[in-house]
Amino acid sequence: MKKLELFYYDSCPFCQYVMSVIEDLNLKVEMKNILRDQSNLKRLVNDTGRRTVPCLYIDNVPMFESQDIMEWLKDNESSLEKNS
Ligand SMILES: N[C@@H](CCC(=O)N[C@@H](CS)C(=O)NCC(=O)O)C(=O)O
């Protein structure tokens, strides 16, 4: 199973789009708020040189762009871990 982590913050509309897809598909994703936890922001900036959200880490490989993230989640849904 792939490990998924979403770097986000609540007032970001692009993050909200991605989070609603995650909820609709009932996917298990570790949520990494970059405003509430500075270590999440540090990791994002260290890894990517950017502080843009949303960013989905797929097995530690970052993917930007909400449209690309949502498309990837839908395309790979069947092989992803669900919330119990
Ligand atoms: N085209 C991007 C836009 C993402 C975006 O603009 N995110 C804003 C927050 S709503 C952001 O992180 N801005 C700060 C930055 O890019 O450094 C997407 O759809 O994911």
The ligand as an ORCA input file, in Angstrom:
! r2SCAN-3c Opt
* xyz 0 1
  N      -2.569     25.764     -8.942
  C      -2.352     25.399     -7.571
  C      -2.581     26.609     -6.676
  C      -2.139     26.338     -5.244
  C      -2.070     27.638     -4.456
  O      -2.135     28.750     -5.015
  N      -1.963     27.482     -3.134
  C      -1.806     28.626     -2.259
  C      -2.719     28.505     -1.038
  S      -4.422     28.579     -1.480
  C      -0.385     28.653     -1.726
  O       0.093     27.680     -1.184
  N       0.317     29.805     -1.918
  C       1.632     30.017     -1.344
  C       2.757     29.644     -2.271
  O       2.521     29.117     -3.369
  O       3.901     29.844     -1.864
  C      -3.266     24.230     -7.213
  O      -4.346     24.112     -7.825
  O      -2.902     23.415     -6.352
*
